[in-house]
Amino acid sequence: MNTFDLEDKIMKCWSVTDDIDLVADVVGEEYMRPESKDKLLNLLIGMREMYNVRFNNLFDTFENMVHNGQFRATRFEFTEEELDSLEDAFPPMADEPLPEPTGTFEYGEPKEEIL
C-alpha cells in the first residue's frame, strides 16, 4: 500500500456523510409525526457534522504526515560489523564490463523514492 491507496481509502470513508444525507432526504419525505421527524433529522444532521469533523481531522493528519515525509521508505543504518558481514556475503564485482542487454524490458509503475 502506498500513500495514494491510503488517501483513496480515507476519501471513500468520507462517503458516510453522503449516506447520512440520503437517509435524511428519505426521512424528510416519509410521513411521520412532525416532532419525531424533527428529532430524527436533527440526529442525522448532528451525525453528519460529527463525521465531517472527524474526517477533516483525519485528512489533516494525513496531509501533515505526507508533508513531513513520514511515508518515505525507512533508511537503514549499519554498524561497522554489519557492513563487514555484508561485504563478506556479497564480494565486490569483477572490473570487467557488463554484457550488453538482450531482449526487451518494460518499465512498470515508478517506485517511491528511497532516501
C-alpha positions, 0 to 999 in steps of 0.5 A: 500500500502506498500513500495514494491507496491510503488517501483513496481509502480515507476519501471513500470513508468520507462517503458516510456523510453522503449516506447520512444525507440520503437517509435524511432526504428519505426521512424528510419525505416519509410521513411521520409525526412532525416532532419525531421527524424533527428529532430524527433529522436533527440526529442525522444532521448532528451525525453528519457534522460529527463525521465531517469533523472527524474526517477533516481531522483525519485528512489533516493528519494525513496531509501533515504526515505526507508533508513531513515525509513520514511515508518515505521508505525507512533508511537503514543504518549499519554498524561497522560489523554489519557492513563487514558481514555484508561485504563478506556475503556479497564480494565486490564485482569483477572490473570487467564490463557488463554484457550488453542487454538482450531482449526487451524490458518494460518499465512498470509503475515508478517506485517511491523514492528511497532516501 
